[in-house]
């Protein structure tokens, strides 16, 4: 690695996460974005336009060796993509390779480690539904990191430079860590979707249902993070009104069997939460 220049960065698999990180690393003069590889030259061109730097590539043969490689491919393709880079001689003993999976540890990059490269995982704890918005409001984002000391020695200052907040992770707990984020983001979305559909089944128009739910959801979240889950809990289970809970579950199950099952599972978990209240 040339210490007189910014480290070069290749992005392999430049979806929303790769695009946001690429733009920020380039914008804040952390890395020199070099080559951007996606499934097609058109999507690679779109990614380069979003990042604001780099050269669009659609084939591994087009890649040049870089100091740092970001693997932004789906989880089930990380190991294969890393192995392909190693097989083409694109990784060396002084290379650093990291992926952005929340569920997988840096052990998925064993092919790079076999080349002598330092490996890591870096997972921004954000919803990337709107990449442009995340890029504009990235400061303060927590990023779970783990991996080789040499890789983290470069990546942690890089994250601080773009306003992120690195959090050290235990590689063996990555799956549970990511499941926690799935509960907080994905499953919360599913629960709210079920609530909106239930409002609809009760005869309320979709737009009005969203207007009804939004302040309730927002206030509940505010209370959770201000008071803690135990004290934020309200409703029939918190009051011990299990007759109402049973009646509601029956009504929900009659409307939608899967939603009824979900209601029952959440009722059981909520009773455990209620028992922790002081």
VEXDREN-2710 file (C-alpha; in Angstrom, 1 decimal):
% VEXDREN-2710
k/r/px/py/pz
1/UNK/0.0/0.0/0.0
2/UNK/1.4/3.4/-1.0
3/UNK/1.5/5.4/2.2
4/UNK/1.8/8.7/0.3
5/UNK/-1.6/8.2/-1.4
6/UNK/-5.1/7.5/-0.3
7/UNK/-5.7/3.7/-0.3
8/UNK/-7.5/2.6/-3.4
9/UNK/-10.9/0.9/-3.0
10/UNK/-12.7/-1.6/-5.2
11/UNK/-16.4/-2.2/-4.7
12/UNK/-17.6/-5.6/-5.8
13/UNK/-21.4/-5.7/-5.6
14/UNK/-22.4/-2.1/-5.3
15/UNK/-26.0/-2.1/-4.1
16/UNK/-27.4/0.4/-1.6
17/UNK/-24.9/-0.2/1.2
18/UNK/-21.9/-0.2/-1.2
19/UNK/-23.1/3.0/-2.9
20/UNK/-23.6/4.9/0.3
21/UNK/-20.2/3.8/1.8
22/UNK/-18.5/4.4/-1.6
23/UNK/-19.9/7.9/-1.8
24/UNK/-19.0/8.8/1.8
25/UNK/-15.5/7.3/1.6
26/UNK/-14.8/9.3/-1.6
27/UNK/-16.5/12.5/-0.4
28/UNK/-14.5/12.6/2.8
29/UNK/-11.2/11.8/1.1
30/UNK/-10.8/8.5/2.9
31/UNK/-10.3/6.1/0.0
32/UNK/-9.8/6.6/-3.7
33/UNK/-12.7/4.6/-5.3
34/UNK/-11.1/2.8/-8.2
35/UNK/-13.3/0.1/-9.8
36/UNK/-17.0/-0.7/-9.2
37/UNK/-18.2/-4.1/-10.3
38/UNK/-21.9/-5.1/-10.5
39/UNK/-23.9/-7.6/-12.6
40/UNK/-24.1/-5.4/-15.6
41/UNK/-22.2/-2.4/-17.0
42/UNK/-25.5/-0.4/-16.8
43/UNK/-25.9/-1.0/-13.1
44/UNK/-22.2/-0.4/-12.5
45/UNK/-22.6/2.9/-14.3
46/UNK/-25.5/3.9/-12.1
47/UNK/-23.5/3.0/-9.0
48/UNK/-20.5/5.1/-10.2
49/UNK/-22.9/8.0/-10.8
50/UNK/-24.3/7.7/-7.2
51/UNK/-20.8/7.3/-5.7
52/UNK/-19.4/10.1/-7.7
53/UNK/-16.1/8.3/-8.4
54/UNK/-14.7/5.1/-9.8
55/UNK/-14.8/3.1/-13.0
56/UNK/-17.7/0.9/-14.0
57/UNK/-16.9/-2.8/-14.5
58/UNK/-19.1/-5.7/-15.4
59/UNK/-16.6/-8.5/-15.3
60/UNK/-13.9/-9.6/-12.9
61/UNK/-11.4/-9.5/-15.7
62/UNK/-11.8/-5.7/-15.8
63/UNK/-10.8/-5.2/-12.1
64/UNK/-7.4/-3.8/-11.2
65/UNK/-5.9/-4.8/-7.9
66/UNK/-6.7/-2.4/-5.0
67/UNK/-5.5/-1.8/-1.5
68/UNK/-9.0/-2.3/-0.1
69/UNK/-11.9/-4.3/-1.4
70/UNK/-15.5/-3.9/-0.2
71/UNK/-17.7/-6.9/-0.9
72/UNK/-21.3/-5.7/-1.1
73/UNK/-22.8/-8.9/-2.7
74/UNK/-25.6/-10.8/-1.0
75/UNK/-24.6/-12.9/2.0
76/UNK/-24.8/-16.2/0.1
77/UNK/-22.4/-15.0/-2.5
78/UNK/-19.7/-13.5/-0.3
79/UNK/-17.5/-16.5/0.0
80/UNK/-17.7/-17.3/-3.7
81/UNK/-17.0/-13.7/-4.7
82/UNK/-14.0/-13.6/-2.4
83/UNK/-12.7/-16.9/-3.8
84/UNK/-13.1/-15.6/-7.3
85/UNK/-11.0/-12.5/-6.5
86/UNK/-8.3/-14.6/-4.9
87/UNK/-8.3/-17.0/-7.9
88/UNK/-7.7/-14.0/-10.3
89/UNK/-4.8/-12.8/-8.3
90/UNK/-6.6/-9.6/-7.2
91/UNK/-5.8/-10.1/-3.5
92/UNK/-2.3/-9.9/-2.0
93/UNK/-0.6/-10.1/1.4
94/UNK/-1.0/-6.4/1.9
95/UNK/-4.7/-6.3/0.8
96/UNK/-7.6/-5.6/3.1
97/UNK/-11.0/-7.2/2.3
98/UNK/-14.2/-6.5/4.1
99/UNK/-17.9/-7.4/3.6
100/UNK/-21.0/-5.6/4.9
101/UNK/-23.1/-8.6/6.0
102/UNK/-24.7/-8.3/9.4
103/UNK/-25.2/-12.0/9.8
104/UNK/-21.8/-13.3/8.6
105/UNK/-18.4/-12.8/10.3
106/UNK/-15.1/-12.1/8.6
107/UNK/-14.6/-15.9/8.5
108/UNK/-16.6/-15.9/5.3
109/UNK/-13.5/-14.3/3.7
110/UNK/-11.2/-17.3/4.3
111/UNK/-10.1/-17.3/0.7
112/UNK/-8.7/-13.8/1.1
113/UNK/-7.1/-14.7/4.4
114/UNK/-5.4/-17.7/2.7
115/UNK/-3.7/-15.1/0.4
116/UNK/-2.4/-13.3/3.4
117/UNK/-4.9/-10.5/3.2
118/UNK/-6.4/-8.9/6.3
119/UNK/-10.2/-9.4/6.6
120/UNK/-13.1/-7.8/8.4
121/UNK/-16.8/-7.3/8.4
122/UNK/-18.5/-3.9/8.7
123/UNK/-22.2/-3.6/9.2
124/UNK/-24.0/-0.2/9.3
125/UNK/-27.0/-0.5/11.6
126/UNK/-29.4/1.4/9.3
127/UNK/-32.4/0.8/7.0
128/UNK/-31.2/1.4/3.5
129/UNK/-34.6/1.6/1.9
130/UNK/-33.7/5.1/0.7
131/UNK/-29.9/5.2/-0.1
132/UNK/-29.9/8.9/-0.9
133/UNK/-31.4/9.8/2.5
134/UNK/-29.0/7.5/4.3
135/UNK/-26.0/9.0/2.5
136/UNK/-27.1/12.5/3.5
137/UNK/-27.8/11.6/7.1
138/UNK/-25.1/9.0/7.9
139/UNK/-23.4/10.9/10.7
140/UNK/-23.9/9.1/14.0
141/UNK/-24.6/5.7/12.4
142/UNK/-23.5/2.8/14.5
143/UNK/-21.4/0.2/12.5
144/UNK/-20.7/-3.2/13.9
145/UNK/-17.1/-4.3/13.1
146/UNK/-15.0/-7.3/13.7
147/UNK/-12.0/-8.9/12.0
148/UNK/-8.2/-8.8/11.8
149/UNK/-6.4/-6.1/13.7
150/UNK/-4.7/-4.8/10.6
151/UNK/-8.0/-4.5/8.8
152/UNK/-9.7/-2.7/11.8
153/UNK/-6.7/-0.4/12.1
154/UNK/-7.6/1.0/8.7
155/UNK/-11.4/0.6/8.8
156/UNK/-12.2/2.1/12.2
157/UNK/-10.6/5.5/11.5
158/UNK/-12.2/5.4/8.0
159/UNK/-15.6/5.0/9.7
160/UNK/-14.9/7.8/12.2
161/UNK/-13.9/10.0/9.2
162/UNK/-17.4/9.7/7.7
163/UNK/-19.1/10.3/11.0
164/UNK/-19.9/6.7/11.9
165/UNK/-19.7/5.1/15.4
166/UNK/-17.8/1.8/15.2
167/UNK/-19.0/-0.9/17.7
168/UNK/-16.7/-3.9/18.3
169/UNK/-18.5/-7.2/17.8
170/UNK/-17.7/-10.8/18.8
171/UNK/-17.4/-12.7/15.6
172/UNK/-19.2/-15.7/17.1
173/UNK/-22.2/-13.6/18.0
174/UNK/-22.7/-12.0/14.6
175/UNK/-25.9/-14.0/13.7
176/UNK/-27.6/-13.1/17.0
177/UNK/-26.5/-9.5/16.7
178/UNK/-28.0/-9.3/13.2
179/UNK/-31.2/-11.0/14.4
180/UNK/-31.5/-8.2/16.9
181/UNK/-31.4/-5.7/14.1
182/UNK/-34.0/-7.7/12.1
183/UNK/-36.3/-7.6/15.1
184/UNK/-35.9/-3.9/15.5
185/UNK/-36.3/-3.1/11.8
186/UNK/-37.7/-5.8/9.5
187/UNK/-40.1/-7.5/12.0
188/UNK/-41.3/-4.1/13.3
189/UNK/-42.2/-3.3/9.7
190/UNK/-44.2/-6.6/9.4
191/UNK/-46.0/-5.9/12.7
192/UNK/-47.0/-2.4/11.5
193/UNK/-48.1/-3.8/8.1
194/UNK/-50.3/-6.3/10.0
195/UNK/-51.8/-3.4/12.0
196/UNK/-52.5/-1.4/8.9
197/UNK/-54.2/-4.4/7.2
198/UNK/-56.3/-5.0/10.3
199/UNK/-57.4/-1.4/10.2
200/UNK/-58.4/-2.0/6.6
201/UNK/-60.3/-5.1/7.4
202/UNK/-62.2/-3.1/10.1
203/UNK/-63.3/-0.7/7.3
204/UNK/-60.8/2.1/7.5
205/UNK/-59.3/3.4/4.3
206/UNK/-55.5/2.8/3.9
207/UNK/-54.5/6.5/4.0
208/UNK/-56.6/7.1/7.1
209/UNK/-55.2/3.9/8.7
210/UNK/-51.6/5.2/8.3
211/UNK/-52.7/8.6/9.8
212/UNK/-54.2/6.7/12.8
213/UNK/-51.2/4.4/13.3
214/UNK/-48.4/6.9/12.8
215/UNK/-48.7/9.0/16.1
216/UNK/-49.4/5.8/18.0
217/UNK/-46.2/4.1/16.7
218/UNK/-44.1/7.3/17.1
219/UNK/-45.2/7.8/20.7
220/UNK/-44.7/4.2/21.5
221/UNK/-41.1/4.2/20.1
222/UNK/-40.4/7.5/22.0
223/UNK/-41.6/5.9/25.2
224/UNK/-39.6/2.7/24.7
225/UNK/-36.3/4.6/24.3
226/UNK/-37.1/7.2/27.0
227/UNK/-38.6/4.9/29.7
228/UNK/-37.5/1.4/28.7
229/UNK/-39.8/-1.4/27.2
230/UNK/-41.2/-2.5/30.6
231/UNK/-42.5/1.0/31.5
232/UNK/-43.6/1.8/28.0
233/UNK/-45.9/-1.2/27.8
234/UNK/-49.6/-0.3/27.9
235/UNK/-52.8/-2.1/26.8
236/UNK/-54.8/-5.1/27.8
237/UNK/-51.8/-7.4/28.8
238/UNK/-50.2/-4.7/30.9
239/UNK/-53.6/-4.3/32.6
240/UNK/-54.0/-8.0/33.1
241/UNK/-57.1/-8.1/30.9
242/UNK/-56.6/-11.5/29.3
243/UNK/-60.3/-11.9/28.4
244/UNK/-59.9/-9.0/25.9
245/UNK/-56.6/-10.5/24.6
246/UNK/-58.4/-13.8/23.9
247/UNK/-61.3/-12.1/22.2
248/UNK/-58.9/-10.1/20.0
249/UNK/-56.9/-13.1/19.1
250/UNK/-60.0/-15.0/18.0
251/UNK/-61.2/-12.0/15.9
252/UNK/-57.8/-11.6/14.2
253/UNK/-57.5/-15.4/13.5
254/UNK/-61.0/-15.3/12.0
255/UNK/-59.9/-12.5/9.7
256/UNK/-56.4/-13.9/8.8
257/UNK/-55.0/-17.1/10.1
258/UNK/-51.3/-16.1/9.9
259/UNK/-52.0/-12.8/11.6
260/UNK/-53.8/-14.8/14.4
261/UNK/-50.8/-16.9/14.9
262/UNK/-48.6/-13.8/15.0
263/UNK/-50.9/-12.2/17.5
264/UNK/-50.7/-15.3/19.8
265/UNK/-46.9/-15.4/19.7
266/UNK/-46.7/-11.7/20.4
267/UNK/-49.2/-12.1/23.3
268/UNK/-47.1/-14.7/24.9
269/UNK/-43.9/-12.6/24.6
270/UNK/-45.7/-9.5/25.8
271/UNK/-46.9/-11.4/28.9
272/UNK/-43.3/-12.2/29.7
273/UNK/-42.4/-8.5/29.2
274/UNK/-45.3/-7.5/31.5
275/UNK/-43.9/-9.8/34.2
276/UNK/-40.7/-7.8/34.2
277/UNK/-42.4/-4.6/35.1
278/UNK/-41.7/-3.1/38.5
END
